[in-house]
Structure formats: structure tokens, C-alpha cells
Amino acid sequence: MRKLKIIQILPTLNTGGVERGVLDFNKYLVDKGHESYVISNGGRQVKNIIKDGGAHIHLQVSKKSIFTLLQAKKLADIINEISPDIVHIRSRIPAWVLQTSKLFLKNPRPIIFSTFHGLYSTPFYSRIMASFDRVISISKTVDKYVNKNYQRYLKKPTRLIFEGADEKFFYPKFSPTQDFIDQFYAKLPNLKGKKLITYPGKLSSWRGQESFIKLLSDLPNDFAGLILGNYNSAKPKYYKSLQKLIEDYRLKNRVYFYDVEDDLREIYCLSKIVLNLSSKPEAFGMKLLQAAMMEKKIAGWNHGGSGEILEMCFPQGKVEFNNFDLLKQKIKELADSEEVPKNVFLTSNLLHEKTVAFYFDALNKNY
């Protein structure tokens, strides 16, 4: 098989789903013998790009400012020097820099791919993601959204390539160490012996934390809840409103915030059910997928990307949007059920295989 030169471009390399995906794909490409380059404004994951055999090039493509476009000539010089087969763009700000850099790119130009990682708004600023040579949608929800709102900007039909979770990291037989378990319950003793319902995700008004707290107030006392996320970086007003809601429902001994770092698997293992109740449809239900991959029961509203994950991995957990009576009953049933997700197939390896296959289809003019 022909070996490729691939450049991925994103704003920074810190934490987040897109960053994790770029990191994983970099390793996959290197392991398969391809040359992998990542361009970003840096971050704590740069060392891992290099450790895994890729190359990182620092360029300020992260600030939402018209002056960031001044990086276009530098970006073009980098691309011209590397002479890649593929440039893969994953965010809107660097996408505008890349678009401007076309003025300085030498022929033959690389094929430019973009991935819609979110349900971007439809103004002028966001349409750039639909304007490149090939466009990838990460879910049916995203694919429908792109074709509805950006159809006139597409040069070719979109290709649906589902996101995937790392099957080597999120696997069924993983279990936390006894030290972790002891320390966890020493920190949160009121959770010991409870049926733990976990709610991962960024603290935000549309992410559904209020609905989660309401649900716990309707469940028996042997249920407890854990809200995962970096609450220290959340908007203070929203965080305080959640704390007040917990107090109003008299749940201070049953619902806790937990700033998950590198212990997401451990928390999943201690959980009965992992839940998603976002009020807006999400682009993809990655947290639910990760939990399902570990054979943990998942549940949530049946809409958006999370609804797709529930349909594919554990349809028993689907609940009609905003039907709290059914949700409460469903959680009780699932907590006592022996059924768990099995044979979850949306792996990161499958995602990478399909992405590289798409590259070759484009290079061979098959798509």
C-alpha cells in the first residue's frame, strides 16, 4: 500500500474530544507507516504526538481574530515544504487560515479534508467547514445537519464516518485498583453502597445537569449521582445554580460534583448507569459510547448523536425526550437488570481505517 503524508490542523493540543482524536489518529498513521504531521498552537499533548512518532509544527491558528489570517503565508510555506498528500482540517478558525493559504500553495495542491465534529451554526463563519474538497460527518445527526444547512457549499457529497472510542483503553475487563476504590469512597463516603448514576460532560446549561438532578430527586434513597466535569472552569453562575438546585431538592448527601481527570474508566466501573440528558441534540454521544464499550449500562433522551449510540449499542436505554416518568422507571429497571451492552463496534481503529480508505478513494478519484 502506498505510504501517505498527512497533515492534521487544529487550534491547540490540550484536552478535548477533537484533540484526543487527532492524537489517536497520529499514532495509527505512524504505526501503519505513513508520515504524520500536526499543526497547532501547541499544548500539553504535543509531547505525545512526538512520542508516538509524529511531527508537531507550532503555528498560532487558535485565536478568533482577523489577525490570525496573517498566518496564512506561513501555513502555505509549511504545506509547500512538506508536500503532503492530504491536509485534514478539524476546526473553523484554522480552516479560515487554510482557506486563505490557498493563495500561496504550489501545484499540485494536496486534497483538503474537513471533519464536522459539531452541529456548527449556519452563519458565514461556519460554512468554511463545508467548502473543502471532501467533508466527513461523524454521525447521522451531523450528516443530516450539514446537508440541510450547507448543501450549496459542498464540492462532493459528504461521507458518514462514525466517531469511535479507543477499544484498547475502554474495555470490559478493566477494573480499578483497590487503592483507587478506597480513596474514592474515603473522599465520598455517602456514595458507598449506593446505586451510582454517573453524568459525564461539560457543565453547561444545555447539557442536562438540571434534568439529572431532578431525576435523582425522584429516585429512591439508594440511588446517588455523580456529575463529572471540570466544575472549576465552569461558569460560576451556572455552577452555583446547580449547587442551589441540589440544596433545594435536599440532595447534598446523594449528588456530588467530581472533577474527572485520568480516572474516567475507574468512575465508569463504579457506576450502575451512565446517563446523557442534553436538552439539545448532540453531534455524537462519545461518553455513552465509551461506557458501553466497557459494558456499562447507558441511558438518555433518544435524540441527536446520543440517541444514535443508544440505538446501536443499548436500545433498552432509550427514553422519549423530556418524558421524566418513563426515565425514572427506566433507570429503576436498568439498575436491577443483568443486561449490558455487548459487541460495541464503533472503535477508533474502525474510524481510522475508514478515514484512510476515504483518503485513498479521493486520491484515486473514486469519490
C-alpha positions, 0 to 999 in steps of 0.5 A: 500500500502506498505510504501517505503524508498527512497533515492534521490542523487544529487550534491547540493540543490540550484536552478535548474530544477533537484533540484526543482524536487527532492524537489517536489518529497520529499514532495509527498513521505512524504505526501503519507507516505513513508520515504524520504531521500536526499543526497547532498552537501547541499544548500539553499533548504535543509531547505525545504526538512526538512520542508516538512518532509524529511531527508537531509544527507550532503555528498560532491558528487558535485565536478568533481574530482577523489577525490570525489570517496573517498566518496564512503565508506561513501555513502555505510555506509549511504545506509547500515544504512538506508536500503532503498528500492530504491536509485534514482540517478539524476546526473553523478558525484554522480552516479560515487560515487554510482557506486563505493559504490557498493563495500561496500553495504550489501545484499540485495542491494536496486534497483538503479534508474537513471533519464536522465534529459539531452541529456548527451554526449556519452563519458565514463563519461556519460554512468554511467547514463545508467548502473543502474538497471532501467533508466527513460527518461523524454521525447521522445527526451531523450528516443530516445537519450539514446537508440541510444547512450547507448543501450549496457549499459542498464540492462532493457529497459528504461521507458518514464516518462514525466517531469511535472510542479507543477499544484498547483503553475502554474495555470490559475487563478493566477494573480499578485498583483497590487503592483507587476504590478506597480513596474514592469512597474515603473522599465520598463516603455517602456514595458507598453502597449506593446505586451510582448514576454517573453524568459525564460532560461539560457543565453547561446549561444545555447539557442536562445537569438540571434534568439529572438532578431532578431525576435523582430527586425522584429516585429512591434513597439508594440511588446517588449521582455523580456529575463529572466535569471540570466544575472549576472552569465552569461558569460560576453562575451556572455552577452555583445554580446547580449547587442551589438546585441540589440544596433545594431538592435536599440532595447534598448527601446523594449528588456530588460534583467530581472533577474527572481527570485520568480516572474516567474508566475507574468512575465508569466501573463504579457506576450502575448507569451512565446517563446523557440528558442534553436538552439539545441534540448532540453531534455524537454521544462519545461518553455513552459510547465509551461506557458501553464499550466497557459494558456499562449500562447507558441511558438518555433522551433518544435524540441527536448523536446520543440517541444514535449510540443508544440505538446501536449499542443499548436500545433498552436505554432509550427514553422519549425526550423530556418524558421524566416518568418513563426515565425514572422507571427506566433507570429503576429497571436498568439498575436491577437488570443483568443486561449490558451492552455487548459487541460495541463496534464503533472503535477508533481503529474502525474510524481510522481505517475508514478515514484512510480508505476515504483518503485513498478513494479521493486520491484515486478519484473514486469519490 
